[in-house]
Amino acid sequence: MHFKCLLPKGDRNMIYAVRKDGESNEKLVLRYKKLFFGSRIVTKLKKERYAIKKLKKRKQREKAIVTNHYRELNSKVYF
């Protein structure tokens, strides 16, 4: 079974790692993984995997209230 990794339309860049002299296969795979996850392609793929509806006004207001509450807690000086 083959799986294709389709990138979002604006990001059609390929990520690849070329083996260096004396580099083991394990090191090559680790370096590739570091490049792949550092490029944030995974988050873009997961984000665009499903269609997400826009928030309703009520939900947006509730989210703003909670965010402001936590901002106020975070900005307090305790000493």
RABEL-V930081 format. One record per residue. N is the residue number from 1. RES is the residue in three letters. SS is DSSP state (~ for helix, > for strand, _ for the rest). Layout:
BEGIN
{{N/RES/SS} {N/RES/SS}}
END
This chain:
BEGIN
{{1/MET/_} {2/HIS/_} {3/PHE/_} {4/LYS/_} {5/CYS/_} {6/LEU/_} {7/LEU/_} {8/PRO/_} {9/LYS/_} {10/GLY/_} {11/ASP/_} {12/ARG/_} {13/ASN/_} {14/MET/_} {15/ILE/_} {16/TYR/_} {17/ALA/_} {18/VAL/_} {19/ARG/_} {20/LYS/_} {21/ASP/_} {22/GLY/_} {23/GLU/_} {24/SER/_} {25/ASN/~} {26/GLU/~} {27/LYS/~} {28/LEU/~} {29/VAL/~} {30/LEU/~} {31/ARG/~} {32/TYR/~} {33/LYS/~} {34/LYS/~} {35/LEU/~} {36/PHE/~} {37/PHE/~} {38/GLY/~} {39/SER/_} {40/ARG/_} {41/ILE/~} {42/VAL/~} {43/THR/~} {44/LYS/~} {45/LEU/~} {46/LYS/~} {47/LYS/~} {48/GLU/_} {49/ARG/_} {50/TYR/_} {51/ALA/_} {52/ILE/_} {53/LYS/_} {54/LYS/_} {55/LEU/_} {56/LYS/_} {57/LYS/~} {58/ARG/~} {59/LYS/~} {60/GLN/~} {61/ARG/~} {62/GLU/~} {63/LYS/~} {64/ALA/~} {65/ILE/~} {66/VAL/~} {67/THR/~} {68/ASN/~} {69/HIS/~} {70/TYR/~} {71/ARG/~} {72/GLU/~} {73/LEU/~} {74/ASN/~} {75/SER/~} {76/LYS/_} {77/VAL/_} {78/TYR/_} {79/PHE/_}}
END
